[in-house]
Amino acid sequence: MIISNLDKAKVLNQALPYIQKYNKKTVVVKYGGNAMLNEKLKEAVISDLILLSFVGINVVLVHGGGPEITDMTKKLNIETKFINGLRYTDEETIDVVQMVLAGKTNKDLVNLIGQNGGNAIGLSGIDSGLIKAKKFSDGENDYGYVGEITDINIQPVMDLLEKGYIPVIATIARGIDNDSKIAANGIGKEYSAVYNINADTAAAEIAIKLKAEKLILLTDVKGLMADLKDEDTLIPVVKISEVDDLKNKGIISGGMIPKVDCCVASINGGVNRTHIIDGRIQHSILIEMLSDEGIGTMFVK
């Protein structure tokens, strides 16, 4: 499709007030799902982030990497097991999680941003104690090295933003509880274990600490729908006071529950707007940030 110069000018003109509105504000984007696996979608996400950064918006990218972790565990013949939607993370698996998230996945994203003209620096939750955690427990199951966030040291992220970088954050954490102490082989001393952290939760906590203007969760669905099987039933705006009722009606259910809970927690923590948007649509971030129409579901106070 060929777009005329006039249409291009109209698009830029529509974007201008939003660029002005969000200048020097912070947006946290949680990245995962199909948008990480499909190369065209990945390029679109990266170009969106770079453009936002270039027009003066502080961009923080928080990423997971579940499919990549699963691929690596298969190659290493390590069994993959989920309990209530959470990956059971034994000592072998947490080594893979750390290797994949803080290693290949994180550095591939940093490299891609750099190749496309952006400036990014990769971090993990264990760098400077960025994310601290204790062992997660629901009182019934043992999830292994799955962590519950206890604290965020946001200073390293702020330092990078002040210097014009896009922080790219892998969601693993430094353990601070007694359960995280592991005897080091041949040394006799104990050291802190690494915990696997839910990326949505980490993005929400980081957004709260940064007093972000927006938290955007990229997902594999259009947003929150009244009927999961009918995308035409998308609910564009949800007040957080309506969430409990939507849960009781079964509209918010399954894997959408923790995502919505993160949105609600962010709003209650001071984030102005939170969004669940379709990462399968190219340039969905720009559509949400810089157009009148927006995309997905927005959560407001």
C-alpha distance (Angstrom), angle and dihedral (degrees) to the residues before:
residue distance angle dihedral
M1 . . .
I2 3.80 . .
I3 3.79 115.8 .
S4 3.79 116.7 -154.3
N5 3.78 121.7 -127.5
L6 3.81 88.9 -113.7
D7 3.81 91.4 55.9
K8 3.79 90.1 48.1
A9 3.80 89.7 52.0
K10 3.82 90.7 50.0
V11 3.80 90.9 52.2
L12 3.80 91.8 50.4
N13 3.79 91.1 46.4
Q14 3.81 91.0 52.6
A15 3.80 90.4 49.6
L16 3.82 95.2 50.5
P17 3.84 99.0 81.1
Y18 3.80 90.3 48.8
I19 3.79 91.7 49.3
Q20 3.80 88.0 52.2
K21 3.81 92.1 45.4
Y22 3.80 95.1 51.8
N23 3.80 98.4 37.1
K24 3.83 108.8 132.8
K25 3.81 89.8 1.6
T26 3.80 121.5 121.5
V27 3.79 128.0 -118.3
V28 3.81 122.5 -173.4
V29 3.81 116.0 -155.3
K30 3.79 121.8 -164.2
Y31 3.79 108.4 -152.8
G32 3.78 126.4 -161.3
G33 3.79 145.7 105.0
N34 3.81 124.0 54.1
A35 3.78 91.8 -15.3
M36 3.82 87.3 69.9
L37 3.81 96.0 45.8
N38 3.80 101.6 44.2
E39 3.80 110.4 74.7
K40 3.83 95.2 -150.2
L41 3.79 91.0 50.0
K42 3.79 90.9 46.3
E43 3.81 91.5 52.9
A44 3.81 90.2 48.8
V45 3.81 92.3 51.1
I46 3.78 92.3 48.2
S47 3.81 93.5 47.7
D48 3.82 90.0 49.0
L49 3.80 91.4 53.3
I50 3.79 92.9 46.9
L51 3.81 92.4 49.9
L52 3.81 91.9 49.7
S53 3.79 89.7 49.6
F54 3.80 92.5 49.0
V55 3.83 92.6 53.2
G56 3.81 91.1 55.1
I57 3.81 103.6 -92.4
N58 3.81 117.2 135.1
V59 3.80 106.3 -125.0
V60 3.82 125.6 -165.0
L61 3.80 119.1 -175.1
V62 3.81 117.5 -156.6
H63 3.79 114.5 -174.9
G64 3.75 141.7 -171.6
G65 3.77 125.8 -167.5
G66 3.79 110.3 -161.2
P67 3.82 97.6 150.0
E68 3.82 92.0 48.0
I69 3.81 90.7 49.8
T70 3.80 90.6 50.1
D71 3.81 91.1 49.8
M72 3.79 91.5 51.8
T73 3.81 94.5 46.8
K74 3.81 88.7 52.5
K75 3.80 90.8 52.2
L76 3.80 89.5 50.9
N77 3.83 93.0 44.2
I78 3.80 92.1 -118.3
E79 3.78 114.6 151.1
T80 3.81 116.1 -116.2
K81 3.79 114.5 -143.6
F82 3.81 131.1 173.4
I83 3.80 127.2 -159.7
N84 3.82 116.2 -166.2
G85 3.79 89.3 -20.3
L86 3.82 94.5 -51.1
R87 3.79 121.9 113.5
Y88 3.81 110.9 -115.0
T89 3.80 101.8 -126.5
D90 3.80 116.6 -159.7
E91 3.82 124.2 174.9
E92 3.81 93.2 -82.9
T93 3.78 92.7 47.6
I94 3.81 95.9 47.6
D95 3.81 88.3 55.2
V96 3.81 88.4 54.7
V97 3.82 91.9 45.4
Q98 3.80 91.2 52.7
M99 3.80 92.8 44.7
V100 3.80 94.8 48.6
L101 3.81 102.1 37.1
A102 3.80 101.5 37.8
G103 3.81 91.5 31.4
K104 3.77 124.7 35.8
T105 3.81 101.9 7.8
N106 3.79 95.0 45.2
K107 3.79 95.6 44.5
D108 3.81 93.4 44.2
L109 3.82 88.8 57.1
V110 3.80 92.8 46.6
N111 3.80 89.8 48.5
L112 3.81 92.5 49.0
I113 3.80 91.9 51.1
G114 3.80 89.7 50.1
Q115 3.80 93.3 47.7
N116 3.79 89.3 54.5
G117 3.79 94.3 51.7
G118 3.80 100.4 -94.3
N119 3.79 130.8 122.1
A120 3.79 117.7 -124.8
I121 3.79 138.8 158.4
G122 3.78 122.9 -162.0
L123 3.78 122.8 -130.6
S124 3.75 135.5 174.2
G125 3.76 128.1 -153.9
I126 3.79 90.9 -103.4
D127 3.84 93.4 59.3
S128 3.81 108.2 103.7
G129 3.80 88.4 -17.1
L130 3.79 89.7 -70.5
I131 3.83 90.9 161.1
K132 3.80 120.2 23.9
A133 3.78 121.2 -172.8
K134 3.77 147.8 172.0
K135 3.77 128.0 -143.0
F136 3.80 111.3 -72.9
S137 3.78 116.7 -123.4
D138 3.78 132.9 176.2
G139 3.78 91.0 -173.2
E140 3.79 92.8 -108.4
N141 3.80 112.6 52.2
D142 3.78 136.2 47.2
Y143 3.79 110.3 -132.6
G144 3.80 96.2 179.5
Y145 3.79 115.0 -140.0
V146 3.79 96.4 2.2
G147 3.77 110.9 130.5
E148 3.78 139.6 -149.8
I149 3.80 113.8 -145.6
T150 3.79 115.3 -112.8
D151 3.81 101.0 169.9
I152 3.81 143.7 1.8
N153 3.80 122.2 -147.2
I154 3.79 97.2 -156.2
Q155 3.83 97.3 176.6
P156 3.85 96.5 93.7
V157 3.80 89.6 53.3
M158 3.80 92.5 48.5
D159 3.81 90.9 48.5
L160 3.81 90.9 55.3
L161 3.81 93.3 46.0
E162 3.80 91.1 51.2
K163 3.81 88.8 54.9
G164 3.80 92.7 50.3
Y165 3.79 99.0 -104.6
I166 3.79 128.5 136.0
P167 3.82 106.0 -127.3
V168 3.81 110.6 -139.6
I169 3.80 108.5 -160.3
A170 3.80 127.8 -161.9
T171 3.79 111.8 -153.5
I172 3.78 105.4 -124.7
A173 3.80 121.5 116.0
R174 3.76 142.6 -150.6
G175 3.81 111.2 -111.5
I176 3.80 115.1 -128.3
D177 3.81 102.4 174.4
N178 3.79 130.2 87.8
D179 3.80 90.4 -104.8
S180 3.79 89.1 62.7
K181 3.80 94.6 60.9
I182 3.79 113.3 108.2
A183 3.79 125.6 -178.9
A184 3.79 109.2 -116.4
N185 3.79 111.1 -127.5
G186 3.78 112.9 -108.8
I187 3.79 93.6 -0.5
G188 3.77 103.4 73.6
K189 3.80 93.5 -146.5
E190 3.76 125.6 109.5
Y191 3.76 126.3 -119.2
S192 3.79 135.2 -172.7
A193 3.78 117.1 -90.4
V194 3.78 124.6 -134.4
Y195 3.79 119.0 -113.7
N196 3.79 129.0 -150.0
I197 3.83 109.4 -126.0
N198 3.80 130.2 -161.1
A199 3.81 105.6 -109.2
D200 3.82 95.2 -142.5
T201 3.80 90.8 53.8
A202 3.80 92.5 46.4
A203 3.81 91.8 49.8
A204 3.80 90.9 50.6
E205 3.81 93.6 49.8
I206 3.80 91.7 46.9
A207 3.82 91.1 48.8
I208 3.81 90.3 52.1
K209 3.81 92.8 49.8
L210 3.81 91.1 48.4
K211 3.82 91.9 47.4
A212 3.80 84.8 -128.7
E213 3.78 122.9 -163.9
K214 3.80 91.1 -139.1
L215 3.79 142.1 14.0
I216 3.81 113.8 -159.9
L217 3.81 121.0 -168.0
L218 3.80 113.3 -162.6
T219 3.81 110.0 -149.1
D220 3.80 141.0 168.0
V221 3.81 94.5 -108.9
K222 3.80 133.7 69.5
G223 3.78 91.9 -110.3
L224 3.79 133.6 -87.2
M225 3.80 109.8 -18.8
A226 3.80 130.5 -169.4
D227 3.81 86.3 -139.2
L228 3.79 113.6 30.8
K229 3.80 90.6 -153.4
D230 3.81 94.4 52.9
E231 3.81 117.1 62.5
D232 3.81 89.9 -169.9
T233 3.82 87.5 72.4
L234 3.82 92.6 68.2
I235 3.81 112.3 150.1
P236 3.83 103.9 -140.2
V237 3.81 98.9 -169.4
V238 3.81 130.5 27.4
K239 3.80 125.8 -176.8
I240 3.79 109.8 -143.6
S241 3.82 88.2 -127.2
E242 3.84 86.8 66.3
V243 3.81 96.0 54.2
D244 3.81 98.7 88.8
D245 3.80 91.3 51.1
L246 3.82 91.2 49.1
K247 3.80 89.2 51.6
N248 3.80 91.7 49.9
K249 3.81 89.5 51.7
G250 3.81 91.0 50.7
I251 3.80 93.3 -117.8
I252 3.80 89.8 117.7
S253 3.79 103.6 47.9
G254 3.79 144.8 133.2
G255 3.79 116.1 4.8
M256 3.80 91.5 -3.2
I257 3.82 91.7 68.1
P258 3.83 97.7 73.2
K259 3.82 91.4 43.0
V260 3.80 92.1 52.2
D261 3.81 90.4 44.6
C262 3.82 88.5 55.5
C263 3.80 90.1 51.1
V264 3.81 91.6 50.0
A265 3.81 92.5 46.7
S266 3.81 90.1 50.6
I267 3.80 93.2 51.1
N268 3.80 91.2 47.3
G269 3.81 88.3 48.2
G270 3.80 93.1 56.6
V271 3.82 105.1 -89.7
N272 3.80 107.3 140.4
R273 3.82 100.3 -142.4
T274 3.78 135.2 4.2
H275 3.78 127.0 -164.2
I276 3.79 139.3 -165.7
I277 3.80 106.6 -158.4
D278 3.79 138.2 172.6
G279 3.79 110.1 -95.4
R280 3.81 89.5 -170.9
I281 3.81 90.1 73.7
Q282 3.79 115.3 83.4
H283 3.81 113.9 -114.8
S284 3.80 92.3 4.6
I285 3.82 89.2 148.8
L286 3.81 92.3 58.3
I287 3.80 91.2 44.5
E288 3.79 89.3 55.5
M289 3.79 97.4 41.2
L290 3.80 103.7 38.0
S291 3.82 109.3 27.5
D292 3.79 136.5 75.9
E293 3.80 93.0 -128.5
G294 3.81 99.7 52.6
I295 3.78 121.1 -172.7
G296 3.80 139.8 -114.8
T297 3.80 124.7 6.2
M298 3.80 123.5 -35.4
F299 3.81 121.9 -156.6
V300 3.80 118.2 -151.2
K301 3.79 138.1 177.9
